[in-house]
Amino acid sequence: MTEEQEAELEEQADDVEAEATDEGADEAEGLQEGDFVELEYTAYTADGDQLVDTTDPEVAEEEGVDDQGQEFKPRTIVLGEGHIFGAVEDDIIGSEPGDEGTVTVPAEEAFGEYDPDDVQTVSAEKIDEDDRYPGANVQIDGQQGYISTIIGGRARVDFNHPLAGEDVEYDYEILGEVDDREKQAAGLFEMFLGMEPELWIETDEVEEEVPVEPDEDDEDAEPEFETETVEKETLYLEATPQMTMNQQWMMGKQQIGQQIIDQIGVDRVIVQEVIDGMGMGGMGGMMGGMGGMGGMGGGDIEEALEDADVDADEIVEELEGAEE
């Protein structure tokens, strides 16, 4: 067999493999990585003793966590992005809207195995006086932990996750696939920030400076730019005071914005801050009154002093005496 024949056979084999891959992708059924899905779920530790997370307001009320400022309702996630535990995600892939399931997530995949070496004795001086009691959440040298015991000037601090070593049991229901991109974005913000800001998507015409192809014959040519009008799909977001003060947003707005751009497929995110009027007319009137006083002529001041039965010359003499 000649080299040309061998090369031709290899090329045919590659074509067959590529076709098989494409057919396999076409045959994939159910929900797949990259799909947005709306879920209801409740997760407890496997022994059923402790609630891990829920979207059910009735469960939240029963467990006494409904007063924590969190809204309990179905959540939107993106499959394949690590928004839930991998074992749950694997169970959902291939499923259909309306399907339900129960998955046990082993401790090492949930919150990690319990490590006795992560329990350390530290000086109580490193802990704020208000937090020197068993169960208090503390931060020591950049590590988050909780106090297991405290005696005298020493404290035992457990730096394991509170649920370390616990298997987690997830019950879930797939409510549906989310196709609307504004709903997708709202769901992601809900997941990242615990709140849904008002948002919308528009296509804008934007002027941009774009580079001009240099003359190939001119090696010393300076880079040149020209203004070009391009269309950009923009996700507009209204920044409420609640959002502006959200710690997750303050610390990670750039990363959150980039994830929204990548997963929703828009060109940019614009955050708009709205300042509403607060009835400042009274202050304006007061300032106007002050301005009127500032605009008084000398005659007006003298008349005011006379009305108050005050001798202007005496005031001047007292001021001069004070300066001496």
TIDREN-224608 format. One record per residue (C-alpha): y, z, x; chain; residue in one letter; residue number from 1. Coordinates in nm, 2 decimals, decimal comma, m for minus. Layout:
<atom <Y; Z; X>; A; a; NUM> ...
% end
This chain:
<atom <0,00; 0,00; 0,00>; A; m; 1> <atom <0,34; m0,10; 0,14>; A; t; 2> <atom <0,63; 0,14; 0,17>; A; e; 3> <atom <0,81; m0,05; m0,11>; A; e; 4> <atom <0,52; 0,00; m0,34>; A; q; 5> <atom <0,51; 0,37; m0,26>; A; e; 6> <atom <0,88; 0,40; m0,33>; A; a; 7> <atom <0,84; 0,22; m0,66>; A; e; 8> <atom <0,56; 0,45; m0,77>; A; l; 9> <atom <0,76; 0,76; m0,68>; A; e; 10> <atom <1,05; 0,63; m0,88>; A; e; 11> <atom <0,83; 0,56; m1,18>; A; q; 12> <atom <0,69; 0,92; m1,15>; A; a; 13> <atom <1,04; 1,06; m1,15>; A; d; 14> <atom <1,13; 0,86; m1,46>; A; d; 15> <atom <0,82; 0,99; m1,64>; A; v; 16> <atom <0,91; 1,35; m1,55>; A; e; 17> <atom <1,27; 1,31; m1,66>; A; a; 18> <atom <1,15; 1,17; m2,00>; A; e; 19> <atom <0,91; 1,45; m2,04>; A; a; 20> <atom <1,19; 1,70; m1,97>; A; t; 21> <atom <1,42; 1,53; m2,22>; A; d; 22> <atom <1,14; 1,53; m2,49>; A; e; 23> <atom <1,07; 1,90; m2,43>; A; g; 24> <atom <1,44; 1,98; m2,48>; A; a; 25> <atom <1,45; 1,77; m2,80>; A; d; 26> <atom <1,14; 1,95; m2,93>; A; e; 27> <atom <1,29; 2,30; m2,86>; A; a; 28> <atom <1,32; 2,46; m3,20>; A; e; 29> <atom <1,52; 2,75; m3,33>; A; g; 30> <atom <1,81; 2,93; m3,16>; A; l; 31> <atom <1,86; 2,86; m2,80>; A; q; 32> <atom <2,07; 2,98; m2,51>; A; e; 33> <atom <2,44; 2,91; m2,56>; A; g; 34> <atom <2,42; 2,95; m2,94>; A; d; 35> <atom <2,65; 3,19; m3,12>; A; f; 36> <atom <2,47; 3,42; m3,36>; A; v; 37> <atom <2,57; 3,69; m3,59>; A; e; 38> <atom <2,35; 4,00; m3,58>; A; l; 39> <atom <2,29; 4,32; m3,76>; A; e; 40> <atom <2,10; 4,58; m3,56>; A; y; 41> <atom <2,03; 4,94; m3,50>; A; t; 42> <atom <1,89; 5,09; m3,18>; A; a; 43> <atom <1,74; 5,43; m3,12>; A; y; 44> <atom <1,56; 5,58; m2,83>; A; t; 45> <atom <1,19; 5,51; m2,87>; A; a; 46> <atom <1,12; 5,87; m2,97>; A; d; 47> <atom <1,38; 5,83; m3,25>; A; g; 48> <atom <1,59; 6,12; m3,14>; A; d; 49> <atom <1,91; 5,95; m3,04>; A; q; 50> <atom <2,12; 5,67; m3,18>; A; l; 51> <atom <2,20; 5,41; m2,91>; A; v; 52> <atom <2,40; 5,16; m3,11>; A; d; 53> <atom <2,43; 5,02; m3,46>; A; t; 54> <atom <2,63; 4,78; m3,68>; A; t; 55> <atom <2,53; 4,96; m4,00>; A; d; 56> <atom <2,81; 5,18; m4,14>; A; p; 57> <atom <2,56; 5,39; m4,34>; A; e; 58> <atom <2,36; 5,47; m4,02>; A; v; 59> <atom <2,69; 5,55; m3,84>; A; a; 60> <atom <2,78; 5,79; m4,12>; A; e; 61> <atom <2,44; 5,96; m4,12>; A; e; 62> <atom <2,46; 6,01; m3,74>; A; e; 63> <atom <2,81; 6,14; m3,76>; A; g; 64> <atom <2,97; 5,87; m3,54>; A; v; 65> <atom <3,17; 5,69; m3,81>; A; d; 66> <atom <3,49; 5,88; m3,71>; A; d; 67> <atom <3,52; 5,74; m3,36>; A; q; 68> <atom <3,76; 5,46; m3,45>; A; g; 69> <atom <3,50; 5,19; m3,42>; A; q; 70> <atom <3,43; 4,94; m3,70>; A; e; 71> <atom <3,06; 4,91; m3,78>; A; f; 72> <atom <2,98; 4,56; m3,90>; A; k; 73> <atom <2,77; 4,26; m3,79>; A; p; 74> <atom <2,85; 4,13; m3,44>; A; r; 75> <atom <2,87; 3,79; m3,28>; A; t; 76> <atom <2,70; 3,73; m2,95>; A; i; 77> <atom <2,62; 3,43; m2,73>; A; v; 78> <atom <2,26; 3,40; m2,64>; A; l; 79> <atom <2,19; 3,37; m2,27>; A; g; 80> <atom <2,51; 3,56; m2,17>; A; e; 81> <atom <2,37; 3,91; m2,14>; A; g; 82> <atom <2,56; 4,04; m2,44>; A; h; 83> <atom <2,24; 4,23; m2,55>; A; i; 84> <atom <1,94; 4,35; m2,36>; A; f; 85> <atom <1,73; 4,07; m2,22>; A; g; 86> <atom <1,41; 4,17; m2,41>; A; a; 87> <atom <1,60; 4,14; m2,74>; A; v; 88> <atom <1,76; 3,82; m2,64>; A; e; 89> <atom <1,42; 3,67; m2,54>; A; d; 90> <atom <1,28; 3,77; m2,88>; A; d; 91> <atom <1,57; 3,60; m3,07>; A; i; 92> <atom <1,55; 3,27; m2,88>; A; i; 93> <atom <1,34; 3,03; m3,08>; A; g; 94> <atom <1,40; 3,23; m3,40>; A; s; 95> <atom <1,58; 3,11; m3,71>; A; e; 96> <atom <1,87; 3,26; m3,91>; A; p; 97> <atom <1,73; 3,51; m4,15>; A; g; 98> <atom <1,46; 3,62; m3,91>; A; d; 99> <atom <1,41; 3,99; m3,83>; A; e; 100> <atom <1,25; 4,17; m3,54>; A; g; 101> <atom <1,17; 4,49; m3,36>; A; t; 102> <atom <1,18; 4,50; m2,99>; A; v; 103> <atom <1,10; 4,79; m2,75>; A; t; 104> <atom <1,32; 4,77; m2,44>; A; v; 105> <atom <1,16; 4,96; m2,14>; A; p; 106> <atom <1,38; 5,22; m1,97>; A; a; 107> <atom <1,41; 5,02; m1,65>; A; e; 108> <atom <1,56; 4,73; m1,85>; A; e; 109> <atom <1,77; 4,95; m2,07>; A; a; 110> <atom <1,96; 5,22; m1,89>; A; f; 111> <atom <1,75; 5,26; m1,58>; A; g; 112> <atom <1,48; 5,50; m1,48>; A; e; 113> <atom <1,58; 5,86; m1,43>; A; y; 114> <atom <1,65; 5,93; m1,06>; A; d; 115> <atom <1,64; 6,30; m0,96>; A; p; 116> <atom <1,83; 6,22; m0,64>; A; d; 117> <atom <2,13; 6,13; m0,87>; A; d; 118> <atom <2,17; 6,50; m0,96>; A; v; 119> <atom <2,40; 6,66; m0,71>; A; q; 120> <atom <2,56; 7,00; m0,64>; A; t; 121> <atom <2,94; 6,98; m0,59>; A; v; 122> <atom <3,22; 7,23; m0,55>; A; s; 123> <atom <3,38; 7,32; m0,88>; A; a; 124> <atom <3,72; 7,27; m0,71>; A; e; 125> <atom <3,65; 6,89; m0,75>; A; k; 126> <atom <3,64; 6,93; m1,13>; A; i; 127> <atom <3,95; 6,98; m1,35>; A; d; 128> <atom <3,95; 7,34; m1,49>; A; e; 129> <atom <3,94; 7,21; m1,85>; A; d; 130> <atom <3,61; 7,03; m1,77>; A; d; 131> <atom <3,42; 7,31; m1,61>; A; r; 132> <atom <3,15; 7,35; m1,87>; A; y; 133> <atom <2,80; 7,22; m1,92>; A; p; 134> <atom <2,79; 6,87; m2,09>; A; g; 135> <atom <3,14; 6,77; m1,98>; A; a; 136> <atom <3,18; 6,42; m1,86>; A; n; 137> <atom <3,34; 6,41; m1,52>; A; v; 138> <atom <3,43; 6,17; m1,24>; A; q; 139> <atom <3,35; 6,28; m0,89>; A; i; 140> <atom <3,44; 6,06; m0,59>; A; d; 141> <atom <3,45; 5,75; m0,82>; A; g; 142> <atom <3,11; 5,83; m0,98>; A; q; 143> <atom <3,08; 5,90; m1,35>; A; q; 144> <atom <2,85; 6,19; m1,45>; A; g; 145> <atom <2,81; 6,50; m1,66>; A; y; 146> <atom <2,78; 6,87; m1,58>; A; i; 147> <atom <2,43; 7,00; m1,64>; A; s; 148> <atom <2,50; 7,36; m1,51>; A; t; 149> <atom <2,79; 7,54; m1,35>; A; i; 150> <atom <2,77; 7,88; m1,19>; A; i; 151> <atom <3,06; 8,04; m1,00>; A; g; 152> <atom <3,21; 7,78; m0,77>; A; g; 153> <atom <2,92; 7,53; m0,78>; A; r; 154> <atom <2,83; 7,27; m1,04>; A; a; 155> <atom <2,52; 7,06; m1,09>; A; r; 156> <atom <2,64; 6,71; m1,18>; A; v; 157> <atom <2,40; 6,45; m1,32>; A; d; 158> <atom <2,51; 6,10; m1,23>; A; f; 159> <atom <2,23; 5,93; m1,42>; A; n; 160> <atom <2,32; 5,75; m1,74>; A; h; 161> <atom <2,27; 5,99; m2,03>; A; p; 162> <atom <2,00; 5,76; m2,16>; A; l; 163> <atom <1,83; 5,69; m1,83>; A; a; 164> <atom <1,45; 5,71; m1,85>; A; g; 165> <atom <1,45; 5,64; m2,23>; A; e; 166> <atom <1,29; 5,34; m2,38>; A; d; 167> <atom <1,50; 5,18; m2,66>; A; v; 168> <atom <1,38; 5,04; m2,98>; A; e; 169> <atom <1,59; 4,77; m3,14>; A; y; 170> <atom <1,56; 4,66; m3,50>; A; d; 171> <atom <1,76; 4,34; m3,57>; A; y; 172> <atom <1,83; 4,08; m3,83>; A; e; 173> <atom <1,98; 3,73; m3,76>; A; i; 174> <atom <2,24; 3,68; m4,03>; A; l; 175> <atom <2,33; 3,33; m3,92>; A; g; 176> <atom <2,45; 3,09; m3,65>; A; e; 177> <atom <2,83; 3,08; m3,60>; A; v; 178> <atom <2,97; 2,73; m3,56>; A; d; 179> <atom <3,34; 2,78; m3,63>; A; d; 180> <atom <3,51; 2,82; m3,30>; A; r; 181> <atom <3,78; 3,05; m3,42>; A; e; 182> <atom <3,51; 3,28; m3,56>; A; k; 183> <atom <3,33; 3,25; m3,23>; A; q; 184> <atom <3,64; 3,36; m3,04>; A; a; 185> <atom <3,71; 3,65; m3,29>; A; a; 186> <atom <3,35; 3,77; m3,25>; A; g; 187> <atom <3,38; 3,77; m2,87>; A; l; 188> <atom <3,71; 3,96; m2,88>; A; f; 189> <atom <3,54; 4,21; m3,11>; A; e; 190> <atom <3,26; 4,25; m2,86>; A; m; 191> <atom <3,49; 4,29; m2,56>; A; f; 192> <atom <3,76; 4,50; m2,71>; A; l; 193> <atom <3,62; 4,66; m3,03>; A; g; 194> <atom <3,88; 4,48; m3,24>; A; m; 195> <atom <3,95; 4,14; m3,38>; A; e; 196> <atom <4,30; 4,01; m3,31>; A; p; 197> <atom <4,47; 3,74; m3,51>; A; e; 198> <atom <4,40; 3,41; m3,35>; A; l; 199> <atom <4,40; 3,03; m3,41>; A; w; 200> <atom <4,33; 2,71; m3,22>; A; i; 201> <atom <4,58; 2,42; m3,19>; A; e; 202> <atom <4,61; 2,10; m2,99>; A; t; 203> <atom <4,95; 2,09; m2,80>; A; d; 204> <atom <5,12; 1,82; m2,60>; A; e; 205> <atom <5,21; 1,96; m2,26>; A; v; 206> <atom <5,40; 1,81; m1,97>; A; e; 207> <atom <5,23; 1,85; m1,64>; A; e; 208> <atom <5,30; 1,75; m1,28>; A; e; 209> <atom <5,01; 1,53; m1,17>; A; v; 210> <atom <4,95; 1,39; m0,82>; A; p; 211> <atom <5,01; 1,02; m0,76>; A; v; 212> <atom <4,76; 0,82; m0,56>; A; e; 213> <atom <4,91; 0,77; m0,21>; A; p; 214> <atom <4,94; 0,43; m0,05>; A; d; 215> <atom <4,62; 0,38; 0,15>; A; e; 216> <atom <4,81; 0,20; 0,42>; A; d; 217> <atom <5,06; 0,48; 0,47>; A; d; 218> <atom <4,87; 0,77; 0,64>; A; e; 219> <atom <5,19; 0,98; 0,68>; A; d; 220> <atom <5,29; 0,95; 0,31>; A; a; 221> <atom <5,41; 1,28; 0,16>; A; e; 222> <atom <5,22; 1,39; m0,16>; A; p; 223> <atom <5,40; 1,27; m0,47>; A; e; 224> <atom <5,38; 1,40; m0,82>; A; f; 225> <atom <5,48; 1,26; m1,16>; A; e; 226> <atom <5,53; 1,42; m1,50>; A; t; 227> <atom <5,26; 1,33; m1,75>; A; e; 228> <atom <5,22; 1,44; m2,11>; A; t; 229> <atom <4,86; 1,56; m2,18>; A; v; 230> <atom <4,69; 1,72; m2,47>; A; e; 231> <atom <4,56; 2,08; m2,43>; A; k; 232> <atom <4,35; 2,26; m2,68>; A; e; 233> <atom <4,50; 2,61; m2,70>; A; t; 234> <atom <4,37; 2,94; m2,84>; A; l; 235> <atom <4,67; 3,14; m2,96>; A; y; 236> <atom <4,63; 3,51; m2,98>; A; l; 237> <atom <4,87; 3,76; m3,13>; A; e; 238> <atom <4,89; 4,07; m2,92>; A; a; 239> <atom <4,94; 4,37; m3,14>; A; t; 240> <atom <5,04; 4,71; m3,00>; A; p; 241> <atom <4,68; 4,82; m3,05>; A; q; 242> <atom <4,56; 4,54; m2,83>; A; m; 243> <atom <4,83; 4,57; m2,57>; A; t; 244> <atom <4,73; 4,94; m2,52>; A; m; 245> <atom <4,35; 4,86; m2,52>; A; n; 246> <atom <4,21; 4,98; m2,19>; A; q; 247> <atom <3,95; 4,70; m2,17>; A; q; 248> <atom <4,23; 4,44; m2,22>; A; w; 249> <atom <4,47; 4,60; m1,97>; A; m; 250> <atom <4,20; 4,61; m1,70>; A; m; 251> <atom <4,03; 4,28; m1,76>; A; g; 252> <atom <4,24; 4,03; m1,96>; A; k; 253> <atom <4,20; 3,76; m1,69>; A; q; 254> <atom <3,82; 3,78; m1,70>; A; q; 255> <atom <3,81; 3,81; m2,08>; A; i; 256> <atom <4,04; 3,51; m2,11>; A; g; 257> <atom <3,83; 3,30; m1,87>; A; q; 258> <atom <3,51; 3,38; m2,06>; A; q; 259> <atom <3,68; 3,28; m2,39>; A; i; 260> <atom <3,79; 2,95; m2,23>; A; i; 261> <atom <3,44; 2,88; m2,09>; A; d; 262> <atom <3,24; 2,97; m2,40>; A; q; 263> <atom <3,47; 2,84; m2,67>; A; i; 264> <atom <3,56; 2,52; m2,48>; A; g; 265> <atom <3,94; 2,54; m2,50>; A; v; 266> <atom <4,18; 2,45; m2,22>; A; d; 267> <atom <4,39; 2,77; m2,22>; A; r; 268> <atom <4,46; 3,10; m2,40>; A; v; 269> <atom <4,82; 3,19; m2,49>; A; i; 270> <atom <4,89; 3,55; m2,58>; A; v; 271> <atom <5,19; 3,60; m2,80>; A; q; 272> <atom <5,37; 3,93; m2,84>; A; e; 273> <atom <5,55; 3,99; m3,17>; A; v; 274> <atom <5,83; 4,24; m3,20>; A; i; 275> <atom <5,91; 4,32; m3,56>; A; d; 276> <atom <6,25; 4,45; m3,67>; A; g; 277> <atom <6,26; 4,83; m3,72>; A; m; 278> <atom <6,57; 4,87; m3,93>; A; g; 279> <atom <6,82; 4,92; m3,65>; A; m; 280> <atom <7,12; 4,84; m3,87>; A; g; 281> <atom <7,22; 5,20; m3,87>; A; g; 282> <atom <7,24; 5,21; m3,49>; A; m; 283> <atom <7,44; 4,89; m3,50>; A; g; 284> <atom <7,68; 5,05; m3,74>; A; g; 285> <atom <7,71; 5,35; m3,52>; A; m; 286> <atom <7,77; 5,14; m3,21>; A; m; 287> <atom <8,03; 4,95; m3,41>; A; g; 288> <atom <8,20; 5,28; m3,49>; A; g; 289> <atom <8,20; 5,38; m3,13>; A; m; 290> <atom <8,35; 5,04; m3,04>; A; g; 291> <atom <8,62; 5,11; m3,29>; A; g; 292> <atom <8,70; 5,44; m3,12>; A; m; 293> <atom <8,70; 5,26; m2,78>; A; g; 294> <atom <8,95; 5,01; m2,92>; A; g; 295> <atom <9,20; 5,27; m3,04>; A; m; 296> <atom <9,56; 5,22; m2,91>; A; g; 297> <atom <9,76; 5,50; m2,75>; A; g; 298> <atom <9,95; 5,55; m3,07>; A; g; 299> <atom <9,63; 5,61; m3,26>; A; d; 300> <atom <9,52; 5,88; m3,01>; A; i; 301> <atom <9,86; 6,06; m3,03>; A; e; 302> <atom <9,84; 6,06; m3,41>; A; e; 303> <atom <9,49; 6,20; m3,40>; A; a; 304> <atom <9,61; 6,48; m3,17>; A; l; 305> <atom <9,90; 6,56; m3,39>; A; e; 306> <atom <9,67; 6,58; m3,70>; A; d; 307> <atom <9,46; 6,83; m3,50>; A; a; 308> <atom <9,77; 7,03; m3,41>; A; d; 309> <atom <9,70; 6,98; m3,04>; A; v; 310> <atom <9,99; 6,95; m2,78>; A; d; 311> <atom <9,91; 6,65; m2,56>; A; a; 312> <atom <10,15; 6,78; m2,28>; A; d; 313> <atom <9,96; 7,11; m2,26>; A; e; 314> <atom <9,63; 6,92; m2,22>; A; i; 315> <atom <9,78; 6,72; m1,93>; A; v; 316> <atom <9,92; 7,03; m1,76>; A; e; 317> <atom <9,57; 7,20; m1,78>; A; e; 318> <atom <9,40; 6,90; m1,64>; A; l; 319> <atom <9,64; 6,88; m1,35>; A; e; 320> <atom <9,60; 7,25; m1,28>; A; g; 321> <atom <9,22; 7,22; m1,27>; A; a; 322> <atom <9,25; 6,94; m1,01>; A; e; 323> <atom <9,46; 7,16; m0,79>; A; e; 324> 
% end
